[in-house]
Amino acid sequence: MMEKLKIAVSNIRFTEQEEEPMVQIHFNTMGGQININGHVVVTQADFFTNSGSTEAMTEMVRVELTELLTPMPS
């Protein structure tokens, strides 16, 4: 299901978390009856590794979003 969602990056914000440089990637996505607006946080190294390609950036957001929405085993 996650691979069918169309993800659009809407904003990029450089921040720090516990003195580590991070990047918030704001996005919106929709697919069928699901609409999601939010952001994922990645390291600056991951961001710059994937920032040269729209497809790579979108896939990075998709992976982070999938991890956030996948239930943790009890």
PQR file with spaces between the fields and no chain letter, atoms N, CA, C, O and H, PARSE charges and radii, in Angstrom:
ATOM       1  N    MET     1       0.813   -1.193    0.000 -0.4000 1.5000
ATOM       2  CA   MET     1       0.000    0.000    0.000 -0.0000 2.0000
ATOM       3  C    MET     1       0.862    1.265    0.000  0.5500 1.7000
ATOM       4  O    MET     1       0.541    2.224   -0.702 -0.5500 1.4000
ATOM       5  N    MET     2       1.941    1.281    0.770 -0.4000 1.5000
ATOM       6  CA   MET     2       2.769    2.477    0.876 -0.0000 2.0000
ATOM       7  C    MET     2       3.393    2.858   -0.468  0.5500 1.7000
ATOM       8  O    MET     2       3.586    4.039   -0.755 -0.5500 1.4000
ATOM       9  H    MET     2       2.201    0.501    1.340  0.4000 1.0000
ATOM      10  N    GLU     3       3.710    1.844   -1.296 -0.4000 1.5000
ATOM      11  CA   GLU     3       4.338    2.156   -2.572 -0.0000 2.0000
ATOM      12  C    GLU     3       3.380    2.841   -3.538  0.5500 1.7000
ATOM      13  O    GLU     3       3.827    3.427   -4.524 -0.5500 1.4000
ATOM      14  H    GLU     3       3.553    0.884   -1.062  0.4000 1.0000
ATOM      15  N    LYS     4       2.058    2.785   -3.281 -0.4000 1.5000
ATOM      16  CA   LYS     4       1.076    3.426   -4.147 -0.0000 2.0000
ATOM      17  C    LYS     4       0.858    4.894   -3.794  0.5500 1.7000
ATOM      18  O    LYS     4       0.315    5.645   -4.604 -0.5500 1.4000
ATOM      19  H    LYS     4       1.694    2.309   -2.480  0.4000 1.0000
ATOM      20  N    LEU     5       1.274    5.317   -2.596 -0.4000 1.5000
ATOM      21  CA   LEU     5       1.070    6.702   -2.186 -0.0000 2.0000
ATOM      22  C    LEU     5       1.958    7.636   -3.001  0.5500 1.7000
ATOM      23  O    LEU     5       3.143    7.368   -3.204 -0.5500 1.4000
ATOM      24  H    LEU     5       1.715    4.708   -1.938  0.4000 1.0000
ATOM      25  N    LYS     6       1.376    8.722   -3.457 -0.4000 1.5000
ATOM      26  CA   LYS     6       2.136    9.741   -4.185 -0.0000 2.0000
ATOM      27  C    LYS     6       2.636   10.759   -3.161  0.5500 1.7000
ATOM      28  O    LYS     6       1.843   11.475   -2.549 -0.5500 1.4000
ATOM      29  H    LYS     6       0.414    8.940   -3.292  0.4000 1.0000
ATOM      30  N    ILE     7       3.948   10.817   -2.980 -0.4000 1.5000
ATOM      31  CA   ILE     7       4.553   11.683   -1.974 -0.0000 2.0000
ATOM      32  C    ILE     7       5.124   12.920   -2.654  0.5500 1.7000
ATOM      33  O    ILE     7       5.838   12.820   -3.651 -0.5500 1.4000
ATOM      34  H    ILE     7       4.592   10.235   -3.477  0.4000 1.0000
ATOM      35  N    ALA     8       4.800   14.089   -2.101 -0.4000 1.5000
ATOM      36  CA   ALA     8       5.355   15.351   -2.593 -0.0000 2.0000
ATOM      37  C    ALA     8       6.071   16.045   -1.439  0.5500 1.7000
ATOM      38  O    ALA     8       5.468   16.299   -0.396 -0.5500 1.4000
ATOM      39  H    ALA     8       4.220   14.171   -1.291  0.4000 1.0000
ATOM      40  N    VAL     9       7.344   16.351   -1.621 -0.4000 1.5000
ATOM      41  CA   VAL     9       8.102   17.095   -0.615 -0.0000 2.0000
ATOM      42  C    VAL     9       7.701   18.558   -0.731  0.5500 1.7000
ATOM      43  O    VAL     9       7.753   19.139   -1.815 -0.5500 1.4000
ATOM      44  H    VAL     9       7.834   16.145   -2.468  0.4000 1.0000
ATOM      45  N    SER    10       7.295   19.160    0.405 -0.4000 1.5000
ATOM      46  CA   SER    10       6.807   20.534    0.367 -0.0000 2.0000
ATOM      47  C    SER    10       7.758   21.538    1.012  0.5500 1.7000
ATOM      48  O    SER    10       7.684   22.731    0.719 -0.5500 1.4000
ATOM      49  H    SER    10       7.253   18.689    1.286  0.4000 1.0000
ATOM      50  N    ASN    11       8.656   21.067    1.893 -0.4000 1.5000
ATOM      51  CA   ASN    11       9.561   21.982    2.577 -0.0000 2.0000
ATOM      52  C    ASN    11      10.709   21.179    3.177  0.5500 1.7000
ATOM      53  O    ASN    11      10.550   20.005    3.510 -0.5500 1.4000
ATOM      54  H    ASN    11       8.716   20.097    2.131  0.4000 1.0000
ATOM      55  N    ILE    12      11.850   21.815    3.309 -0.4000 1.5000
ATOM      56  CA   ILE    12      13.010   21.188    3.941 -0.0000 2.0000
ATOM      57  C    ILE    12      13.534   22.160    4.984  0.5500 1.7000
ATOM      58  O    ILE    12      13.733   23.342    4.703 -0.5500 1.4000
ATOM      59  H    ILE    12      11.979   22.769    3.039  0.4000 1.0000
ATOM      60  N    ARG    13      13.760   21.647    6.203 -0.4000 1.5000
ATOM      61  CA   ARG    13      14.199   22.507    7.304 -0.0000 2.0000
ATOM      62  C    ARG    13      15.408   21.880    7.982  0.5500 1.7000
ATOM      63  O    ARG    13      15.364   20.720    8.391 -0.5500 1.4000
ATOM      64  H    ARG    13      13.599   20.686    6.431  0.4000 1.0000
ATOM      65  N    PHE    14      16.480   22.642    8.101 -0.4000 1.5000
ATOM      66  CA   PHE    14      17.686   22.166    8.772 -0.0000 2.0000
ATOM      67  C    PHE    14      17.592   22.505   10.257  0.5500 1.7000
ATOM      68  O    PHE    14      17.333   23.652   10.619 -0.5500 1.4000
ATOM      69  H    PHE    14      16.515   23.585    7.769  0.4000 1.0000
ATOM      70  N    THR    15      17.802   21.504   11.117 -0.4000 1.5000
ATOM      71  CA   THR    15      17.672   21.675   12.561 -0.0000 2.0000
ATOM      72  C    THR    15      18.809   20.936   13.269  0.5500 1.7000
ATOM      73  O    THR    15      19.694   20.362   12.635 -0.5500 1.4000
ATOM      74  H    THR    15      18.013   20.572   10.823  0.4000 1.0000
ATOM      75  N    GLU    16      18.757   20.969   14.592 -0.4000 1.5000
ATOM      76  CA   GLU    16      19.666   20.173   15.416 -0.0000 2.0000
ATOM      77  C    GLU    16      18.849   19.441   16.461  0.5500 1.7000
ATOM      78  O    GLU    16      17.898   19.991   17.015 -0.5500 1.4000
ATOM      79  H    GLU    16      18.038   21.435   15.108  0.4000 1.0000
ATOM      80  N    GLN    17      19.221   18.202   16.729 -0.4000 1.5000
ATOM      81  CA   GLN    17      18.627   17.424   17.811 -0.0000 2.0000
ATOM      82  C    GLN    17      19.778   16.888   18.638  0.5500 1.7000
ATOM      83  O    GLN    17      20.612   16.129   18.146 -0.5500 1.4000
ATOM      84  H    GLN    17      19.994   17.755   16.279  0.4000 1.0000
ATOM      85  N    GLU    18      19.815   17.288   19.895 -0.4000 1.5000
ATOM      86  CA   GLU    18      20.894   16.870   20.786 -0.0000 2.0000
ATOM      87  C    GLU    18      22.252   17.159   20.153  0.5500 1.7000
ATOM      88  O    GLU    18      23.144   16.311   20.158 -0.5500 1.4000
ATOM      89  H    GLU    18      19.137   17.904   20.295  0.4000 1.0000
ATOM      90  N    GLU    19      22.395   18.361   19.612 -0.4000 1.5000
ATOM      91  CA   GLU    19      23.625   18.863   18.993 -0.0000 2.0000
ATOM      92  C    GLU    19      24.039   18.111   17.725  0.5500 1.7000
ATOM      93  O    GLU    19      25.163   18.277   17.252 -0.5500 1.4000
ATOM      94  H    GLU    19      21.670   19.050   19.608  0.4000 1.0000
ATOM      95  N    GLU    20      23.151   17.295   17.177 -0.4000 1.5000
ATOM      96  CA   GLU    20      23.434   16.609   15.914 -0.0000 2.0000
ATOM      97  C    GLU    20      22.642   17.288   14.797  0.5500 1.7000
ATOM      98  O    GLU    20      21.433   17.478   14.929 -0.5500 1.4000
ATOM      99  H    GLU    20      22.238   17.161   17.562  0.4000 1.0000
ATOM     100  N    PRO    21      23.307   17.655   13.700 -0.5600 1.5000
ATOM     101  CA   PRO    21      22.586   18.301   12.598  0.2800 2.0000
ATOM     102  C    PRO    21      21.614   17.322   11.928  0.5500 1.7000
ATOM     103  O    PRO    21      21.996   16.221   11.531 -0.5500 1.4000
ATOM     104  N    MET    22      20.364   17.745   11.814 -0.4000 1.5000
ATOM     105  CA   MET    22      19.305   16.919   11.242 -0.0000 2.0000
ATOM     106  C    MET    22      18.557   17.728   10.185  0.5500 1.7000
ATOM     107  O    MET    22      18.722   18.943   10.081 -0.5500 1.4000
ATOM     108  H    MET    22      20.055   18.639   12.137  0.4000 1.0000
ATOM     109  N    VAL    23      17.739   17.038    9.411 -0.4000 1.5000
ATOM     110  CA   VAL    23      16.910   17.686    8.397 -0.0000 2.0000
ATOM     111  C    VAL    23      15.480   17.182    8.556  0.5500 1.7000
ATOM     112  O    VAL    23      15.236   15.976    8.590 -0.5500 1.4000
ATOM     113  H    VAL    23      17.604   16.050    9.495  0.4000 1.0000
ATOM     114  N    GLN    24      14.537   18.120    8.654 -0.4000 1.5000
ATOM     115  CA   GLN    24      13.115   17.773    8.639 -0.0000 2.0000
ATOM     116  C    GLN    24      12.644   17.910    7.196  0.5500 1.7000
ATOM     117  O    GLN    24      12.801   18.963    6.577 -0.5500 1.4000
ATOM     118  H    GLN    24      14.735   19.100    8.627  0.4000 1.0000
ATOM     119  N    ILE    25      12.070   16.845    6.673 -0.4000 1.5000
ATOM     120  CA   ILE    25      11.526   16.874    5.317 -0.0000 2.0000
ATOM     121  C    ILE    25      10.006   16.861    5.442  0.5500 1.7000
ATOM     122  O    ILE    25       9.410   15.849    5.811 -0.5500 1.4000
ATOM     123  H    ILE    25      11.942   15.990    7.175  0.4000 1.0000
ATOM     124  N    HIS    26       9.396   17.984    5.133 -0.4000 1.5000
ATOM     125  CA   HIS    26       7.941   18.100    5.205 -0.0000 2.0000
ATOM     126  C    HIS    26       7.359   17.587    3.891  0.5500 1.7000
ATOM     127  O    HIS    26       7.906   17.834    2.816 -0.5500 1.4000
ATOM     128  H    HIS    26       9.880   18.806    4.833  0.4000 1.0000
ATOM     129  N    PHE    27       6.256   16.877    3.994 -0.4000 1.5000
ATOM     130  CA   PHE    27       5.678   16.252    2.808 -0.0000 2.0000
ATOM     131  C    PHE    27       4.169   16.199    2.926  0.5500 1.7000
ATOM     132  O    PHE    27       3.609   16.401    4.003 -0.5500 1.4000
ATOM     133  H    PHE    27       5.811   16.677    4.868  0.4000 1.0000
ATOM     134  N    ASN    28       3.524   15.927    1.819 -0.4000 1.5000
ATOM     135  CA   ASN    28       2.114   15.551    1.820 -0.0000 2.0000
ATOM     136  C    ASN    28       1.968   14.400    0.847  0.5500 1.7000
ATOM     137  O    ASN    28       2.710   14.276   -0.127 -0.5500 1.4000
ATOM     138  H    ASN    28       3.979   15.763    0.944  0.4000 1.0000
ATOM     139  N    THR    29       0.998   13.571    1.140 -0.4000 1.5000
ATOM     140  CA   THR    29       0.778   12.392    0.315 -0.0000 2.0000
ATOM     141  C    THR    29      -0.695   12.034    0.329  0.5500 1.7000
ATOM     142  O    THR    29      -1.415   12.331    1.281 -0.5500 1.4000
ATOM     143  H    THR    29       0.395   13.672    1.931  0.4000 1.0000
ATOM     144  N    MET    30      -1.125   11.396   -0.734 -0.4000 1.5000
ATOM     145  CA   MET    30      -2.499   10.919   -0.787 -0.0000 2.0000
ATOM     146  C    MET    30      -2.554    9.667   -1.641  0.5500 1.7000
ATOM     147  O    MET    30      -1.759    9.473   -2.562 -0.5500 1.4000
ATOM     148  H    MET    30      -0.540   11.155   -1.509  0.4000 1.0000
ATOM     149  N    GLY    31      -3.501    8.841   -1.309 -0.4000 1.5000
ATOM     150  CA   GLY    31      -3.721    7.617   -2.062 -0.0000 2.0000
ATOM     151  C    GLY    31      -5.048    7.026   -1.633  0.5500 1.7000
ATOM     152  O    GLY    31      -5.216    6.657   -0.471 -0.5500 1.4000
ATOM     153  H    GLY    31      -4.146    8.999   -0.561  0.4000 1.0000
ATOM     154  N    GLY    32      -5.977    6.933   -2.543 -0.4000 1.5000
ATOM     155  CA   GLY    32      -7.296    6.412   -2.180 -0.0000 2.0000
ATOM     156  C    GLY    32      -7.966    7.337   -1.182  0.5500 1.7000
ATOM     157  O    GLY    32      -8.194    8.511   -1.473 -0.5500 1.4000
ATOM     158  H    GLY    32      -5.840    7.233   -3.487  0.4000 1.0000
ATOM     159  N    GLN    33      -8.283    6.813   -0.005 -0.4000 1.5000
ATOM     160  CA   GLN    33      -8.955    7.594    1.027 -0.0000 2.0000
ATOM     161  C    GLN    33      -7.983    8.117    2.082  0.5500 1.7000
ATOM     162  O    GLN    33      -8.419    8.637    3.109 -0.5500 1.4000
ATOM     163  H    GLN    33      -8.097    5.859    0.232  0.4000 1.0000
ATOM     164  N    ILE    34      -6.684    7.991    1.852 -0.4000 1.5000
ATOM     165  CA   ILE    34      -5.687    8.401    2.838 -0.0000 2.0000
ATOM     166  C    ILE    34      -5.018    9.694    2.387  0.5500 1.7000
ATOM     167  O    ILE    34      -4.527    9.789    1.262 -0.5500 1.4000
ATOM     168  H    ILE    34      -6.330    7.569    1.018  0.4000 1.0000
ATOM     169  N    ASN    35      -5.001   10.687    3.273 -0.4000 1.5000
ATOM     170  CA   ASN    35      -4.257   11.926    3.069 -0.0000 2.0000
ATOM     171  C    ASN    35      -3.373   12.120    4.288  0.5500 1.7000
ATOM     172  O    ASN    35      -3.857   12.061    5.418 -0.5500 1.4000
ATOM     173  H    ASN    35      -5.400   10.610    4.187  0.4000 1.0000
ATOM     174  N    ILE    36      -2.086   12.350    4.075 -0.4000 1.5000
ATOM     175  CA   ILE    36      -1.158   12.530    5.181 -0.0000 2.0000
ATOM     176  C    ILE    36      -0.324   13.777    4.914  0.5500 1.7000
ATOM     177  O    ILE    36       0.227   13.948    3.827 -0.5500 1.4000
ATOM     178  H    ILE    36      -1.693   12.398    3.157  0.4000 1.0000
ATOM     179  N    ASN    37      -0.239   14.643    5.913 -0.4000 1.5000
ATOM     180  CA   ASN    37       0.665   15.791    5.896 -0.0000 2.0000
ATOM     181  C    ASN    37       1.554   15.649    7.114  0.5500 1.7000
ATOM     182  O    ASN    37       1.057   15.401    8.212 -0.5500 1.4000
ATOM     183  H    ASN    37      -0.687   14.504    6.797  0.4000 1.0000
ATOM     184  N    GLY    38       2.852   15.800    6.946 -0.4000 1.5000
ATOM     185  CA   GLY    38       3.726   15.676    8.097 -0.0000 2.0000
ATOM     186  C    GLY    38       5.171   15.891    7.719  0.5500 1.7000
ATOM     187  O    GLY    38       5.485   16.462    6.674 -0.5500 1.4000
ATOM     188  H    GLY    38       3.256   16.002    6.054  0.4000 1.0000
ATOM     189  N    HIS    39       6.051   15.420    8.595 -0.4000 1.5000
ATOM     190  CA   HIS    39       7.475   15.503    8.301 -0.0000 2.0000
ATOM     191  C    HIS    39       8.185   14.295    8.885  0.5500 1.7000
ATOM     192  O    HIS    39       7.720   13.685    9.848 -0.5500 1.4000
ATOM     193  H    HIS    39       5.796   14.956    9.444  0.4000 1.0000
ATOM     194  N    VAL    40       9.299   13.968    8.295 -0.4000 1.5000
ATOM     195  CA   VAL    40      10.188   12.939    8.824 -0.0000 2.0000
ATOM     196  C    VAL    40      11.526   13.617    9.088  0.5500 1.7000
ATOM     197  O    VAL    40      11.863   14.618    8.456 -0.5500 1.4000
ATOM     198  H    VAL    40       9.676   14.463    7.512  0.4000 1.0000
ATOM     199  N    VAL    41      12.279   13.060   10.026 -0.4000 1.5000
ATOM     200  CA   VAL    41      13.574   13.622   10.390 -0.0000 2.0000
ATOM     201  C    VAL    41      14.660   12.639    9.977  0.5500 1.7000
ATOM     202  O    VAL    41      14.599   11.456   10.310 -0.5500 1.4000
ATOM     203  H    VAL    41      12.005   12.247   10.539  0.4000 1.0000
ATOM     204  N    VAL    42      15.652   13.138    9.250 -0.4000 1.5000
ATOM     205  CA   VAL    42      16.779   12.312    8.809 -0.0000 2.0000
ATOM     206  C    VAL    42      18.075   13.055    9.135  0.5500 1.7000
ATOM     207  O    VAL    42      18.066   14.262    9.379 -0.5500 1.4000
ATOM     208  H    VAL    42      15.702   14.099    8.980  0.4000 1.0000
ATOM     209  N    THR    43      19.172   12.330    9.134 -0.4000 1.5000
ATOM     210  CA   THR    43      20.461   12.976    9.357 -0.0000 2.0000
ATOM     211  C    THR    43      20.827   13.811    8.135  0.5500 1.7000
ATOM     212  O    THR    43      20.353   13.558    7.027 -0.5500 1.4000
ATOM     213  H    THR    43      19.180   11.350    8.935  0.4000 1.0000
ATOM     214  N    GLN    44      21.675   14.805    8.354 -0.4000 1.5000
ATOM     215  CA   GLN    44      22.110   15.610    7.214 -0.0000 2.0000
ATOM     216  C    GLN    44      22.883   14.759    6.214  0.5500 1.7000
ATOM     217  O    GLN    44      22.794   14.984    5.007 -0.5500 1.4000
ATOM     218  H    GLN    44      22.060   15.010    9.253  0.4000 1.0000
ATOM     219  N    ALA    45      23.638   13.787    6.705 -0.4000 1.5000
ATOM     220  CA   ALA    45      24.387   12.904    5.796 -0.0000 2.0000
ATOM     221  C    ALA    45      23.433   12.143    4.883  0.5500 1.7000
ATOM     222  O    ALA    45      23.660   12.071    3.675 -0.5500 1.4000
ATOM     223  H    ALA    45      23.711   13.603    7.685  0.4000 1.0000
ATOM     224  N    ASP    46      22.354   11.565    5.453 -0.4000 1.5000
ATOM     225  CA   ASP    46      21.365   10.851    4.637 -0.0000 2.0000
ATOM     226  C    ASP    46      20.690   11.802    3.653  0.5500 1.7000
ATOM     227  O    ASP    46      20.461   11.456    2.494 -0.5500 1.4000
ATOM     228  H    ASP    46      22.170   11.623    6.434  0.4000 1.0000
ATOM     229  N    PHE    47      20.374   13.005    4.132 -0.4000 1.5000
ATOM     230  CA   PHE    47      19.721   13.976    3.263 -0.0000 2.0000
ATOM     231  C    PHE    47      20.600   14.305    2.056  0.5500 1.7000
ATOM     232  O    PHE    47      20.137   14.246    0.916 -0.5500 1.4000
ATOM     233  H    PHE    47      20.560   13.286    5.074  0.4000 1.0000
ATOM     234  N    PHE    48      21.860   14.651    2.303 -0.4000 1.5000
ATOM     235  CA   PHE    48      22.731   15.053    1.198 -0.0000 2.0000
ATOM     236  C    PHE    48      23.060   13.884    0.277  0.5500 1.7000
ATOM     237  O    PHE    48      23.301   14.088   -0.913 -0.5500 1.4000
ATOM     238  H    PHE    48      22.235   14.699    3.228  0.4000 1.0000
ATOM     239  N    THR    49      23.075   12.665    0.807 -0.4000 1.5000
ATOM     240  CA   THR    49      23.285   11.487   -0.031 -0.0000 2.0000
ATOM     241  C    THR    49      22.147   11.323   -1.032  0.5500 1.7000
ATOM     242  O    THR    49      22.368   10.897   -2.165 -0.5500 1.4000
ATOM     243  H    THR    49      22.880   12.500    1.773  0.4000 1.0000
ATOM     244  N    ASN    50      20.918   11.665   -0.608 -0.4000 1.5000
ATOM     245  CA   ASN    50      19.728   11.445   -1.438 -0.0000 2.0000
ATOM     246  C    ASN    50      19.171   12.712   -2.076  0.5500 1.7000
ATOM     247  O    ASN    50      18.170   12.644   -2.790 -0.5500 1.4000
ATOM     248  H    ASN    50      20.738   12.011    0.313  0.4000 1.0000
ATOM     249  N    SER    51      19.791   13.866   -1.838 -0.4000 1.5000
ATOM     250  CA   SER    51      19.192   15.126   -2.288 -0.0000 2.0000
ATOM     251  C    SER    51      19.362   15.402   -3.780  0.5500 1.7000
ATOM     252  O    SER    51      18.723   16.313   -4.306 -0.5500 1.4000
ATOM     253  H    SER    51      20.604   13.921   -1.259  0.4000 1.0000
ATOM     254  N    GLY    52      20.197   14.647   -4.466 -0.4000 1.5000
ATOM     255  CA   GLY    52      20.419   14.897   -5.885 -0.0000 2.0000
ATOM     256  C    GLY    52      19.339   14.356   -6.797  0.5500 1.7000
ATOM     257  O    GLY    52      19.339   14.642   -7.994 -0.5500 1.4000
ATOM     258  H    GLY    52      20.716   13.907   -4.039  0.4000 1.0000
ATOM     259  N    SER    53      18.415   13.575   -6.248 -0.4000 1.5000
ATOM     260  CA   SER    53      17.391   12.929   -7.063 -0.0000 2.0000
ATOM     261  C    SER    53      16.034   13.027   -6.376  0.5500 1.7000
ATOM     262  O    SER    53      15.900   12.693   -5.199 -0.5500 1.4000
ATOM     263  H    SER    53      18.415   13.342   -5.275  0.4000 1.0000
ATOM     264  N    THR    54      15.042   13.482   -7.110 -0.4000 1.5000
ATOM     265  CA   THR    54      13.687   13.549   -6.555 -0.0000 2.0000
ATOM     266  C    THR    54      13.203   12.167   -6.146  0.5500 1.7000
ATOM     267  O    THR    54      12.567   12.013   -5.103 -0.5500 1.4000
ATOM     268  H    THR    54      15.151   13.754   -8.066  0.4000 1.0000
ATOM     269  N    GLU    55      13.502   11.160   -6.962 -0.4000 1.5000
ATOM     270  CA   GLU    55      13.073    9.792   -6.656 -0.0000 2.0000
ATOM     271  C    GLU    55      13.733    9.283   -5.376  0.5500 1.7000
ATOM     272  O    GLU    55      13.076    8.644   -4.553 -0.5500 1.4000
ATOM     273  H    GLU    55      14.019   11.285   -7.808  0.4000 1.0000
ATOM     274  N    ALA    56      15.017    9.559   -5.203 -0.4000 1.5000
ATOM     275  CA   ALA    56      15.726    9.117   -3.994 -0.0000 2.0000
ATOM     276  C    ALA    56      15.176    9.815   -2.756  0.5500 1.7000
ATOM     277  O    ALA    56      15.016    9.182   -1.712 -0.5500 1.4000
ATOM     278  H    ALA    56      15.551   10.078   -5.872  0.4000 1.0000
ATOM     279  N    MET    57      14.886   11.110   -2.858 -0.4000 1.5000
ATOM     280  CA   MET    57      14.326   11.860   -1.730 -0.0000 2.0000
ATOM     281  C    MET    57      12.946   11.315   -1.372  0.5500 1.7000
ATOM     282  O    MET    57      12.637   11.127   -0.195 -0.5500 1.4000
ATOM     283  H    MET    57      15.017   11.623   -3.706  0.4000 1.0000
ATOM     284  N    THR    58      12.117   11.062   -2.385 -0.4000 1.5000
ATOM     285  CA   THR    58      10.781   10.516   -2.149 -0.0000 2.0000
ATOM     286  C    THR    58      10.868    9.141   -1.510  0.5500 1.7000
ATOM     287  O    THR    58      10.100    8.837   -0.596 -0.5500 1.4000
ATOM     288  H    THR    58      12.368   11.214   -3.341  0.4000 1.0000
ATOM     289  N    GLU    59      11.781    8.311   -1.969 -0.4000 1.5000
ATOM     290  CA   GLU    59      11.937    6.969   -1.398 -0.0000 2.0000
ATOM     291  C    GLU    59      12.411    7.049    0.050  0.5500 1.7000
ATOM     292  O    GLU    59      11.983    6.247    0.879 -0.5500 1.4000
ATOM     293  H    GLU    59      12.404    8.558   -2.711  0.4000 1.0000
ATOM     294  N    MET    60      13.282    7.999    0.366 -0.4000 1.5000
ATOM     295  CA   MET    60      13.739    8.179    1.743 -0.0000 2.0000
ATOM     296  C    MET    60      12.555    8.541    2.644  0.5500 1.7000
ATOM     297  O    MET    60      12.435    8.006    3.746 -0.5500 1.4000
ATOM     298  H    MET    60      13.629    8.651   -0.308  0.4000 1.0000
ATOM     299  N    VAL    61      11.687    9.439    2.191 -0.4000 1.5000
ATOM     300  CA   VAL    61      10.485    9.796    2.951 -0.0000 2.0000
ATOM     301  C    VAL    61       9.588    8.574    3.097  0.5500 1.7000
ATOM     302  O    VAL    61       9.066    8.324    4.184 -0.5500 1.4000
ATOM     303  H    VAL    61      11.784    9.873    1.295  0.4000 1.0000
ATOM     304  N    ARG    62       9.399    7.807    2.025 -0.4000 1.5000
ATOM     305  CA   ARG    62       8.539    6.618    2.057 -0.0000 2.0000
ATOM     306  C    ARG    62       9.055    5.602    3.083  0.5500 1.7000
ATOM     307  O    ARG    62       8.268    5.030    3.837 -0.5500 1.4000
ATOM     308  H    ARG    62       9.823    8.009    1.143  0.4000 1.0000
ATOM     309  N    VAL    63      10.366    5.378    3.115 -0.4000 1.5000
ATOM     310  CA   VAL    63      10.953    4.420    4.063 -0.0000 2.0000
ATOM     311  C    VAL    63      10.735    4.894    5.497  0.5500 1.7000
ATOM     312  O    VAL    63      10.320    4.110    6.350 -0.5500 1.4000
ATOM     313  H    VAL    63      11.005    5.843    2.503  0.4000 1.0000
ATOM     314  N    GLU    64      11.011    6.166    5.767 -0.4000 1.5000
ATOM     315  CA   GLU    64      10.820    6.705    7.121 -0.0000 2.0000
ATOM     316  C    GLU    64       9.347    6.642    7.524  0.5500 1.7000
ATOM     317  O    GLU    64       9.029    6.277    8.656 -0.5500 1.4000
ATOM     318  H    GLU    64      11.348    6.802    5.074  0.4000 1.0000
ATOM     319  N    LEU    65       8.456    6.992    6.611 -0.4000 1.5000
ATOM     320  CA   LEU    65       7.017    6.965    6.894 -0.0000 2.0000
ATOM     321  C    LEU    65       6.546    5.542    7.162  0.5500 1.7000
ATOM     322  O    LEU    65       5.752    5.316    8.074 -0.5500 1.4000
ATOM     323  H    LEU    65       8.715    7.288    5.692  0.4000 1.0000
ATOM     324  N    THR    66       7.022    4.590    6.384 -0.4000 1.5000
ATOM     325  CA   THR    66       6.663    3.184    6.591 -0.0000 2.0000
ATOM     326  C    THR    66       7.104    2.713    7.969  0.5500 1.7000
ATOM     327  O    THR    66       6.353    2.023    8.658 -0.5500 1.4000
ATOM     328  H    THR    66       7.667    4.774    5.643  0.4000 1.0000
ATOM     329  N    GLU    67       8.313    3.080    8.375 -0.4000 1.5000
ATOM     330  CA   GLU    67       8.802    2.695    9.704 -0.0000 2.0000
ATOM     331  C    GLU    67       7.943    3.300   10.803  0.5500 1.7000
ATOM     332  O    GLU    67       7.663    2.640   11.804 -0.5500 1.4000
ATOM     333  H    GLU    67       8.923    3.641    7.815  0.4000 1.0000
ATOM     334  N    LEU    68       7.521    4.555   10.626 -0.4000 1.5000
ATOM     335  CA   LEU    68       6.690    5.212   11.633 -0.0000 2.0000
ATOM     336  C    LEU    68       5.303    4.586   11.741  0.5500 1.7000
ATOM     337  O    LEU    68       4.731    4.536   12.830 -0.5500 1.4000
ATOM     338  H    LEU    68       7.749    5.091    9.813  0.4000 1.0000
ATOM     339  N    LEU    69       4.762    4.110   10.627 -0.4000 1.5000
ATOM     340  CA   LEU    69       3.394    3.586   10.618 -0.0000 2.0000
ATOM     341  C    LEU    69       3.309    2.080   10.834  0.5500 1.7000
ATOM     342  O    LEU    69       2.211    1.543   10.981 -0.5500 1.4000
ATOM     343  H    LEU    69       5.227    4.151    9.743  0.4000 1.0000
ATOM     344  N    THR    70       4.445    1.390   10.855 -0.4000 1.5000
ATOM     345  CA   THR    70       4.444   -0.055   11.056 -0.0000 2.0000
ATOM     346  C    THR    70       4.337   -0.354   12.544  0.5500 1.7000
ATOM     347  O    THR    70       5.146    0.137   13.332 -0.5500 1.4000
ATOM     348  H    THR    70       5.337    1.826   10.735  0.4000 1.0000
ATOM     349  N    PRO    71       3.342   -1.160   12.944 -0.5600 1.5000
ATOM     350  CA   PRO    71       3.185   -1.478   14.373  0.2800 2.0000
ATOM     351  C    PRO    71       4.404   -2.231   14.907  0.5500 1.7000
ATOM     352  O    PRO    71       4.969   -3.095   14.237 -0.5500 1.4000
ATOM     353  N    MET    72       4.786   -1.880   16.119 -0.4000 1.5000
ATOM     354  CA   MET    72       5.891   -2.565   16.783 -0.0000 2.0000
ATOM     355  C    MET    72       5.364   -3.867   17.379  0.5500 1.7000
ATOM     356  O    MET    72       4.266   -3.882   17.935 -0.5500 1.4000
ATOM     357  H    MET    72       4.327   -1.178   16.663  0.4000 1.0000
ATOM     358  N    PRO    73       6.126   -4.966   17.276 -0.5600 1.5000
ATOM     359  CA   PRO    73       5.674   -6.225   17.886  0.2800 2.0000
ATOM     360  C    PRO    73       5.643   -6.102   19.405  0.5500 1.7000
ATOM     361  O    PRO    73       6.482   -5.429   20.006 -0.5500 1.4000
ATOM     362  N    SER    74       4.671   -6.758   20.009 -0.4000 1.5000
ATOM     363  CA   SER    74       4.514   -6.685   21.472 -0.0000 2.0000
ATOM     364  C    SER    74       5.480   -7.593   22.175  0.5500 1.7000
ATOM     365  O    SER    74       5.484   -7.656   23.405 -0.5500 1.4000
ATOM     366  H    SER    74       3.990   -7.304   19.521  0.4000 1.0000
